[in-house]
Amino acid sequence: MTTTRWLCVAVMVAVLGGCGDDDDDGGARPDSGSSGVDASTLPDGATPPPTDGGGGTTDACVPMIEICGDRIDQNCNGRDQACGDNDGDGIEACRAGDDLTRCDCDDSRADVYPPFNGLPGAPELCDGVDNDCNGRIDESAECCDGCASLDNRRRADWCNLDGVCDCSTAPGVGPCPAGQTCCAVGCVDTQTSFDHCGACNTRCTTGADRCVGGDCRCGANAACDFVYTCSSGSCN
């Protein structure tokens, strides 16, 4: 039995590099600077992340809630949990201290994400959730009470912080005039606009030369087939 015990100690010395107790915790936890992971199991050149440092007068790792992406091993499992994109919406999950309007404030729902690389955030749905991660819930014109009296809620895109129905891309405060739609460029008549024909950002092709009643047309006729170009009201 004694021989076996000393053999075990010798193996521990060889693997761990000694039996010291740098953090004075009686050996109950890995010593200061260690994450409790055998470095030989890590990829070449890799080192375990630092631990949370513990509490009291020792450096023992005290299990806590893991915070992803901060390069700290809070839960003492020897690794930091990476912040990923669990819901597949293309936006990384929020980390501790992140501005919640610039990261995925709910990485479990694909219909929740903020604006990213010039793209708009998720459409604000009337679902009691902050879909676009801007810190407000159901503020879109389709949802907010301030826009309920509009004949067409597309005249606005949201209720501002004061609860006033507004087209945020148009100067001034308030919805667009009757017959116009609130688009990214401001108030637009989608019945006649060549660049927003029938809906915002729906531009007519070269097979048309005008927008009439929300339809792209070539002169008085329907738009040309895609192999033709509309010129002076005729398909060529």
PALUMZA-375040 format. One record per residue (C-alpha): residue number from 1; residue in one letter; x, y, z. Coordinates in Angstrom, 1 decimal. Layout:
N
<r NUM; "A"; <X; Y; Z>>;
...
This chain:
236
<r 1; "M"; <0.0; 0.0; 0.0>>;
<r 2; "T"; <2.8; 2.5; 0.9>>;
<r 3; "T"; <4.6; 1.7; -2.4>>;
<r 4; "T"; <1.4; 2.4; -4.3>>;
<r 5; "R"; <0.9; 5.7; -2.5>>;
<r 6; "W"; <4.3; 7.0; -3.2>>;
<r 7; "L"; <4.1; 5.9; -6.8>>;
<r 8; "C"; <0.8; 7.9; -7.1>>;
<r 9; "V"; <2.6; 11.0; -5.6>>;
<r 10; "A"; <5.5; 10.6; -8.1>>;
<r 11; "V"; <3.0; 10.5; -11.0>>;
<r 12; "M"; <1.3; 13.7; -9.7>>;
<r 13; "V"; <4.6; 15.4; -9.4>>;
<r 14; "A"; <5.5; 14.5; -12.9>>;
<r 15; "V"; <2.2; 15.6; -14.4>>;
<r 16; "L"; <1.4; 18.7; -12.3>>;
<r 17; "G"; <5.0; 19.8; -11.7>>;
<r 18; "G"; <4.8; 19.6; -7.9>>;
<r 19; "C"; <2.6; 19.4; -4.9>>;
<r 20; "G"; <2.8; 22.9; -3.6>>;
<r 21; "D"; <-0.2; 24.9; -2.3>>;
<r 22; "D"; <0.5; 28.4; -3.6>>;
<r 23; "D"; <-3.0; 29.7; -2.7>>;
<r 24; "D"; <-3.0; 28.2; 0.9>>;
<r 25; "D"; <-6.3; 26.5; 0.3>>;
<r 26; "G"; <-5.1; 23.2; 1.6>>;
<r 27; "G"; <-5.0; 21.7; -1.8>>;
<r 28; "A"; <-8.8; 21.7; -2.1>>;
<r 29; "R"; <-8.6; 23.8; -5.3>>;
<r 30; "P"; <-6.0; 24.3; -8.0>>;
<r 31; "D"; <-3.3; 26.8; -7.1>>;
<r 32; "S"; <-3.3; 30.4; -8.1>>;
<r 33; "G"; <-3.4; 31.0; -11.9>>;
<r 34; "S"; <-4.6; 27.4; -12.6>>;
<r 35; "S"; <-8.0; 26.6; -14.1>>;
<r 36; "G"; <-7.9; 23.0; -12.9>>;
<r 37; "V"; <-7.3; 21.6; -16.4>>;
<r 38; "D"; <-4.4; 19.4; -17.2>>;
<r 39; "A"; <-2.4; 21.5; -19.7>>;
<r 40; "S"; <-1.4; 18.3; -21.6>>;
<r 41; "T"; <-5.0; 17.9; -22.8>>;
<r 42; "L"; <-5.1; 21.4; -24.4>>;
<r 43; "P"; <-4.0; 22.1; -28.0>>;
<r 44; "D"; <-0.3; 23.0; -28.6>>;
<r 45; "G"; <0.4; 26.5; -27.2>>;
<r 46; "A"; <-3.0; 26.8; -25.5>>;
<r 47; "T"; <-3.4; 27.7; -21.9>>;
<r 48; "P"; <-6.4; 27.5; -19.7>>;
<r 49; "P"; <-8.2; 30.9; -19.1>>;
<r 50; "P"; <-7.7; 32.6; -15.8>>;
<r 51; "T"; <-10.3; 31.7; -13.1>>;
<r 52; "D"; <-12.6; 34.1; -11.2>>;
<r 53; "G"; <-10.0; 34.4; -8.5>>;
<r 54; "G"; <-12.3; 33.1; -5.8>>;
<r 55; "G"; <-13.2; 34.9; -2.6>>;
<r 56; "G"; <-11.9; 35.3; 0.9>>;
<r 57; "T"; <-8.2; 35.1; 1.5>>;
<r 58; "T"; <-7.4; 32.4; -1.1>>;
<r 59; "D"; <-7.2; 32.1; -4.8>>;
<r 60; "A"; <-9.4; 29.1; -5.0>>;
<r 61; "C"; <-11.8; 29.0; -8.0>>;
<r 62; "V"; <-15.3; 29.5; -6.7>>;
<r 63; "P"; <-18.0; 28.3; -9.2>>;
<r 64; "M"; <-20.1; 31.2; -10.5>>;
<r 65; "I"; <-22.4; 31.9; -13.5>>;
<r 66; "E"; <-20.3; 31.6; -16.7>>;
<r 67; "I"; <-20.2; 34.8; -18.8>>;
<r 68; "C"; <-19.4; 34.1; -22.4>>;
<r 69; "G"; <-16.6; 35.7; -24.3>>;
<r 70; "D"; <-14.9; 37.5; -21.4>>;
<r 71; "R"; <-11.9; 35.2; -21.3>>;
<r 72; "I"; <-12.6; 34.3; -17.7>>;
<r 73; "D"; <-13.5; 30.9; -16.4>>;
<r 74; "Q"; <-16.2; 31.7; -13.9>>;
<r 75; "N"; <-17.6; 28.2; -13.5>>;
<r 76; "C"; <-14.2; 26.6; -12.9>>;
<r 77; "N"; <-14.5; 24.1; -15.8>>;
<r 78; "G"; <-11.2; 25.1; -17.3>>;
<r 79; "R"; <-12.6; 27.0; -20.3>>;
<r 80; "D"; <-14.4; 30.2; -21.2>>;
<r 81; "Q"; <-17.8; 29.7; -22.9>>;
<r 82; "A"; <-17.7; 31.3; -26.4>>;
<r 83; "C"; <-20.5; 33.7; -27.4>>;
<r 84; "G"; <-22.0; 32.3; -30.5>>;
<r 85; "D"; <-25.0; 32.7; -32.7>>;
<r 86; "N"; <-27.3; 30.0; -31.3>>;
<r 87; "D"; <-30.4; 31.2; -33.2>>;
<r 88; "G"; <-28.8; 31.5; -36.6>>;
<r 89; "D"; <-29.7; 35.2; -37.2>>;
<r 90; "G"; <-26.2; 36.2; -38.0>>;
<r 91; "I"; <-25.6; 38.3; -34.9>>;
<r 92; "E"; <-23.4; 37.3; -32.1>>;
<r 93; "A"; <-24.9; 37.0; -28.6>>;
<r 94; "C"; <-24.4; 39.7; -26.1>>;
<r 95; "R"; <-21.5; 39.5; -23.6>>;
<r 96; "A"; <-21.1; 41.1; -20.2>>;
<r 97; "G"; <-20.9; 44.8; -20.5>>;
<r 98; "D"; <-21.9; 44.9; -24.2>>;
<r 99; "D"; <-24.2; 47.7; -25.5>>;
<r 100; "L"; <-27.4; 45.7; -25.8>>;
<r 101; "T"; <-28.4; 47.7; -28.9>>;
<r 102; "R"; <-25.4; 46.4; -30.8>>;
<r 103; "C"; <-25.5; 42.7; -30.1>>;
<r 104; "D"; <-28.2; 40.0; -30.2>>;
<r 105; "C"; <-30.2; 40.8; -27.0>>;
<r 106; "D"; <-32.0; 37.4; -27.3>>;
<r 107; "D"; <-29.9; 34.7; -28.9>>;
<r 108; "S"; <-32.6; 32.2; -28.6>>;
<r 109; "R"; <-35.0; 33.9; -31.1>>;
<r 110; "A"; <-34.2; 34.4; -34.8>>;
<r 111; "D"; <-36.8; 37.2; -34.9>>;
<r 112; "V"; <-34.7; 39.3; -32.4>>;
<r 113; "Y"; <-31.6; 41.2; -33.6>>;
<r 114; "P"; <-30.3; 44.8; -33.8>>;
<r 115; "P"; <-29.2; 46.7; -36.9>>;
<r 116; "F"; <-25.9; 45.3; -38.3>>;
<r 117; "N"; <-23.5; 46.4; -41.0>>;
<r 118; "G"; <-26.0; 48.9; -42.4>>;
<r 119; "L"; <-28.9; 46.4; -42.3>>;
<r 120; "P"; <-32.0; 47.2; -40.3>>;
<r 121; "G"; <-32.8; 45.3; -37.1>>;
<r 122; "A"; <-35.6; 42.8; -36.9>>;
<r 123; "P"; <-39.0; 44.1; -37.7>>;
<r 124; "E"; <-40.7; 45.2; -34.5>>;
<r 125; "L"; <-43.6; 42.8; -34.1>>;
<r 126; "C"; <-46.7; 43.3; -31.9>>;
<r 127; "D"; <-45.5; 40.5; -29.6>>;
<r 128; "G"; <-44.4; 42.1; -26.3>>;
<r 129; "V"; <-40.7; 41.6; -27.3>>;
<r 130; "D"; <-38.0; 44.1; -28.2>>;
<r 131; "N"; <-37.4; 42.6; -31.6>>;
<r 132; "D"; <-34.9; 45.2; -32.8>>;
<r 133; "C"; <-32.9; 45.4; -29.5>>;
<r 134; "N"; <-33.3; 49.1; -29.2>>;
<r 135; "G"; <-34.6; 49.0; -25.6>>;
<r 136; "R"; <-38.2; 49.5; -26.5>>;
<r 137; "I"; <-41.1; 47.1; -27.0>>;
<r 138; "D"; <-43.8; 47.2; -29.7>>;
<r 139; "E"; <-43.0; 50.8; -30.7>>;
<r 140; "S"; <-43.6; 50.3; -34.4>>;
<r 141; "A"; <-46.6; 52.1; -36.0>>;
<r 142; "E"; <-48.4; 48.8; -36.5>>;
<r 143; "C"; <-48.3; 48.2; -32.7>>;
<r 144; "C"; <-48.4; 51.5; -30.8>>;
<r 145; "D"; <-51.6; 53.2; -29.7>>;
<r 146; "G"; <-50.4; 56.6; -30.9>>;
<r 147; "C"; <-50.8; 55.5; -34.5>>;
<r 148; "A"; <-54.2; 53.8; -34.1>>;
<r 149; "S"; <-56.2; 56.8; -35.5>>;
<r 150; "L"; <-54.3; 56.7; -38.9>>;
<r 151; "D"; <-56.3; 55.7; -42.0>>;
<r 152; "N"; <-53.1; 53.9; -43.1>>;
<r 153; "R"; <-50.4; 53.0; -40.5>>;
<r 154; "R"; <-47.8; 53.0; -43.3>>;
<r 155; "R"; <-47.8; 56.8; -43.1>>;
<r 156; "A"; <-45.6; 56.3; -40.0>>;
<r 157; "D"; <-43.0; 53.8; -38.8>>;
<r 158; "W"; <-43.1; 54.2; -35.0>>;
<r 159; "C"; <-44.2; 56.1; -31.9>>;
<r 160; "N"; <-41.5; 58.2; -30.5>>;
<r 161; "L"; <-40.5; 58.3; -26.9>>;
<r 162; "D"; <-43.4; 60.6; -26.1>>;
<r 163; "G"; <-45.8; 58.1; -27.7>>;
<r 164; "V"; <-46.4; 60.4; -30.7>>;
<r 165; "C"; <-47.0; 58.7; -34.0>>;
<r 166; "D"; <-44.1; 59.7; -36.4>>;
<r 167; "C"; <-42.2; 59.0; -39.6>>;
<r 168; "S"; <-38.7; 58.9; -38.1>>;
<r 169; "T"; <-37.0; 59.5; -41.5>>;
<r 170; "A"; <-39.0; 62.6; -42.4>>;
<r 171; "P"; <-38.2; 66.1; -40.9>>;
<r 172; "G"; <-40.5; 67.3; -38.2>>;
<r 173; "V"; <-42.8; 65.3; -36.0>>;
<r 174; "G"; <-45.8; 63.4; -37.1>>;
<r 175; "P"; <-46.9; 60.9; -39.8>>;
<r 176; "C"; <-46.6; 61.4; -43.5>>;
<r 177; "P"; <-49.5; 63.2; -45.3>>;
<r 178; "A"; <-52.5; 61.1; -46.4>>;
<r 179; "G"; <-51.6; 59.1; -49.5>>;
<r 180; "Q"; <-47.9; 58.9; -48.7>>;
<r 181; "T"; <-45.8; 56.1; -47.1>>;
<r 182; "C"; <-43.0; 56.5; -44.6>>;
<r 183; "C"; <-39.9; 55.0; -46.3>>;
<r 184; "A"; <-36.2; 55.0; -45.4>>;
<r 185; "V"; <-35.8; 58.2; -47.5>>;
<r 186; "G"; <-38.8; 59.9; -45.9>>;
<r 187; "C"; <-42.4; 60.4; -47.1>>;
<r 188; "V"; <-43.1; 58.9; -50.5>>;
<r 189; "D"; <-46.0; 58.6; -52.8>>;
<r 190; "T"; <-45.6; 54.9; -53.7>>;
<r 191; "Q"; <-48.4; 55.3; -56.4>>;
<r 192; "T"; <-46.2; 57.5; -58.6>>;
<r 193; "S"; <-42.5; 57.1; -57.4>>;
<r 194; "F"; <-40.3; 55.2; -59.9>>;
<r 195; "D"; <-37.9; 54.3; -57.1>>;
<r 196; "H"; <-40.6; 53.2; -54.7>>;
<r 197; "C"; <-43.4; 51.9; -56.9>>;
<r 198; "G"; <-46.1; 50.2; -55.0>>;
<r 199; "A"; <-43.9; 49.9; -51.9>>;
<r 200; "C"; <-40.8; 51.3; -50.3>>;
<r 201; "N"; <-37.5; 50.4; -52.1>>;
<r 202; "T"; <-39.3; 48.7; -55.0>>;
<r 203; "R"; <-37.7; 50.3; -58.0>>;
<r 204; "C"; <-39.0; 49.8; -61.5>>;
<r 205; "T"; <-36.6; 48.2; -64.0>>;
<r 206; "T"; <-35.4; 49.5; -67.4>>;
<r 207; "G"; <-38.5; 47.8; -68.8>>;
<r 208; "A"; <-40.6; 50.7; -67.5>>;
<r 209; "D"; <-40.4; 54.5; -67.7>>;
<r 210; "R"; <-43.0; 55.5; -65.1>>;
<r 211; "C"; <-45.0; 54.3; -62.1>>;
<r 212; "V"; <-48.7; 54.6; -62.4>>;
<r 213; "G"; <-51.1; 53.6; -59.6>>;
<r 214; "G"; <-48.3; 51.7; -57.9>>;
<r 215; "D"; <-47.5; 49.7; -61.1>>;
<r 216; "C"; <-44.4; 50.0; -63.3>>;
<r 217; "R"; <-45.4; 50.8; -66.8>>;
<r 218; "C"; <-43.9; 51.6; -70.2>>;
<r 219; "G"; <-45.9; 54.6; -71.4>>;
<r 220; "A"; <-49.6; 53.6; -71.3>>;
<r 221; "N"; <-48.7; 49.9; -71.4>>;
<r 222; "A"; <-47.5; 47.3; -69.0>>;
<r 223; "A"; <-43.7; 47.1; -68.4>>;
<r 224; "C"; <-41.6; 45.4; -71.1>>;
<r 225; "D"; <-40.4; 41.9; -70.7>>;
<r 226; "F"; <-36.9; 41.7; -69.1>>;
<r 227; "V"; <-35.2; 41.3; -72.5>>;
<r 228; "Y"; <-36.5; 44.7; -73.7>>;
<r 229; "T"; <-36.0; 48.3; -72.6>>;
<r 230; "C"; <-38.6; 50.9; -72.4>>;
<r 231; "S"; <-37.8; 54.0; -74.4>>;
<r 232; "S"; <-40.2; 56.8; -75.2>>;
<r 233; "G"; <-43.1; 54.7; -74.1>>;
<r 234; "S"; <-42.2; 51.7; -76.4>>;
<r 235; "C"; <-40.4; 48.4; -75.8>>;
<r 236; "N"; <-37.2; 48.1; -77.8>>;
